[in-house]
């Protein structure tokens, strides 16, 4: 699992993480707030084309909510 994006608000951290799901041939993103799972979306191989749009919507939710984008550990923001 890798951290795609990290956000902060005073006293809080949120991550969007991604993992390949090899058992079911797909990809999944998971959203965490202070280490607790907020939610996840799984995209089987035949729905992977929907992944970028769904991920962009999750990112927009954090940004619109006033979260500040910070670099994940060891990764620059692109």
For each residue, the residues with C-beta under 8 A, 3 or more apart:
1: 17 18 19 30
2: 17 18 19 72
3: 6 15 16 17 72 73 75
4: 15 16 17 18 29 55 72
5: 15 16 59 62 69 72
6: 3 13 14 15 16 69 70 71 72 73
7: 13 14 15 62 63 67 68 69 70
8: 12 13 14 67 68 70
9: 12 14 66 67 68
10:
11:
12: 8 9 33 34
13: 6 7 8 33 34 35
14: 6 7 8 9 31 32 33 34 38 62 67
15: 3 4 5 6 7 31 32 72
16: 3 4 5 6 29 30 31 32 55 58 59 62
17: 1 2 3 4 29 30 31 32
18: 1 2 4 27 28 29 30
19: 1 2 27 28 30
20: 26 27 28
21: 24 25 26 27 28 42
22: 25
23:
24: 21 42 44
25: 21 22 44 45
26: 20 21 42 43 44 45 47 48
27: 18 19 20 21 42 43 48 51
28: 18 19 20 21 40 41 42 43
29: 4 16 17 18 40 41 51 54 55 58
30: 1 16 17 18 19 37 39 40
31: 14 15 16 17 37 38 39 40 58
32: 14 15 16 17 35 36 37 38
33: 12 13 14 36 38
34: 12 13 14
35: 13 32
36: 32 33
37: 30 31 32 40
38: 14 31 32 33
39: 30 31
40: 28 29 30 31 37
41: 28 29 54 58
42: 21 24 26 27 28
43: 26 27 28 47 48 50 51 54
44: 24 25 26 47 48
45: 25 26 48
46:
47: 26 43 44 50 51
48: 26 27 43 44 45 51
49: 52
50: 43 47 53 54
51: 27 29 43 47 48 54 55
52: 49 55 56
53: 50 56 57
54: 29 41 43 50 51 57 58
55: 4 16 29 51 52 58 59
56: 52 53 59 60
57: 53 54 60 61
58: 16 29 31 41 54 55 61 62
59: 5 16 55 56 62 63
60: 56 57 63 64
61: 57 58 64 65
62: 5 7 14 16 58 59 65 67 69
63: 7 59 60 67 69
64: 60 61
65: 61 62
66: 9
67: 7 8 9 14 62 63
68: 7 8 9
69: 5 6 7 62 63 77
70: 6 7 8 77
71: 6 75 76 77
72: 2 3 4 5 6 15 75
73: 3 6
74:
75: 3 71 72
76: 71
77: 69 70 71
78:
